[in-house]
């Protein structure tokens, strides 16, 4: 009986420890419409992508992909990792899902 109780307490203790050590994630979504990143949403908030970058790109005729890569670079520098790309059927629109460790 003691062995069973010891085994049960070991399993319960290791499960609680594993739950404490497991990473907590924060998720975000980047909506790209017609090749341009437009909206970033994470948690309960959504924000448009900095339109000043888009205006500069139009003036210098930089390709939309460059703006997308700059947005990816900024998200990466903030700790976000790309985990999934979801293309919208019958359009050029795409959603990119990101995650990072919760702070």
N, C-alpha and C positions, 0 to 999 in steps of 0.2 A: 504494500500500500504506500509506503514512503517513497518508493521508486516512482510510482505513478504520480504522486503529488509533486515530486521534484521535477519530473519530466514535464508536467503541465505548467509549473511555474517558469521553467526555462523557455518553453514555447511562447507563453504569454509575454514574458519579459523581452524576448528577442523580437516578437511582433511589434511591441510598443516602441522598441528602439529603432526598428526599421521604419516605422511610420514617422518618427521624428527626423530621421536622416534622409527621407525621400525628398527629392527636390520639389519645390512649389513653383509652378510655371505661370507666367502671364502671357496671354495670347493677343495678337494684333492682326489686323487685316488691312492690306493696301489695295484699294480699288483703282484699276487702270482702265481708262476709257479711251478708245481710239489711240492707244499707244502712249497716252500721257497719264502719269500718276496724279490722281485728283483728290482722293480722300484717304486719310489714315484713321483707323478706329482701333482703339484698345480699351478694354474695360468698359466703362459706361460712357465714354466720350468719343467723339469723332471730330476731326479737324481737316480742313482743306490743306492740300500741299501748298507750300509757299509759292504764291503766284508770281512773285518777283523773279524767281528762277525761270518760270515759263515765259514771262515777258522778255527776259534777256535772251532766252533761247530763240524766240521768234525774231528778235532783232539781229542776232548773229547767224540765224538759219541753222542752228545746231539741231541735229536729229532728235526726235522724241526719245529714242533709246538712250541718248546721253543723259537726258533728264532723269530717266528711269534708273540708270546706273548710279547717278549721283544720289538719288533717293535711297537706293539699296546701300550705298556706302555710308550714308548718314545713319540709317537704321542699324547697320552692322557696328558702327562706332558706338552706338547706344546699347549694344549687347543683344540685339535682336538677331535671330537665326531663321533663315527661310526654311520652312518645313513642307510646304505644299503649294502648288500652282493649280488654280481652278479656272480653265477657260470657259467662257460663256458660249453656249451653242449658237451658231449662226451669227457671230459678231467678232470683232477684234478685242472685245472687253475681257479682262482677266482679273481675277482676285488672287492675291498672294497672301498666304497665311504664315505668320511668324510666331516665334516664341522666344522667351528669355526667362532666366531665373528671377523669381519675384524677389524684390529687395526688402 
